[in-house]
Amino acid sequence: MSSNQFDPRSHEESASDSEEELPLSQFFPYIRCGLCCGFLIDATTITECLHTFCKSCIVKYFFSSNRCPTCSVLVHQTQPLYNIRPDRQLQDIVYKMVPFLEESENEQMCNFYRERGLEVPKTVAVPPSGPAVLKRQRKESLPQPVFTVPPELDVSLLLDFVGAEKGISNYKPLERRYIRVSGDATIRHVELFIRRKMELSSACQVDVVCGDHLLDHCQSLKDVQNSVGQDALEDGLLVLHFGLVLPSQSST
């Protein structure tokens, strides 16, 4: 008889060793501001194109421009600040991925108020004093080697491209068909994502369908999932079919 026997402990160790460790730098394009090149602070997203910047950076930028600094889309003809929104979920992700960033930012804000003899707002967390406490916090805040998906991203999407109307060309294939997003995101956000990834022209219209229902831009993914029900799901994924069409010309 062979003396070779299966050792479950060695199998678990080899499986653990084979886990891919993702360096933080791999996520820099998604968690750094395109204006200051630092990690996002008070992440703020332009609703027209979904590009995100630090709040202070994009507000200052809009003093002299009304276009997105990344893609140059017109944000608003006269008041670009009307079309920006805080992205708290992304900011939470940044704080989870970058150790000590939130503590450092809170400490700077506290020092700002104290140096001017002002009361620190209750919304600003006062950093704990004492090296022992700080050392323990840093030890507990060490990043995990593998990034885990935050619970806020509670809807998994499968984007199924069904084709383009005759006359539409020069678009890129959608490489990321599977995405995970917040249920509060709307069909408009999905359309903007598709437009950005496929580099679609403004003359092209994106129709999004779930089951037999043509979806409206203002519908949230959570509402779509609840209204269509299990018919919209495939292996736990919310399936959205989309096609590219030319806008209908109104008769004169």
ABEGO torsion letter per residue (X at the ends): XBABBBBAAAAAAAAAAABBBBBAAAAAAAABBAAAGBBBBGBBBBAAAGBBBBAAAAAAAAAABABBAAAGBBABAABAAAABBBBAAAAAAAAAABBGAAAAAAAAAAAAAAAAGBBBBAABBBBBBEAAAAAAAAAAABBBABBBBBAABABBBBBBBAEBBBGBBGBBBBABABBBBBAABBAAAAAAAAAAAAGBBAABBBBBBBEABBBBAABBAAAAAAAAEAAABBGGBBBBBBBBBBBBBBBX
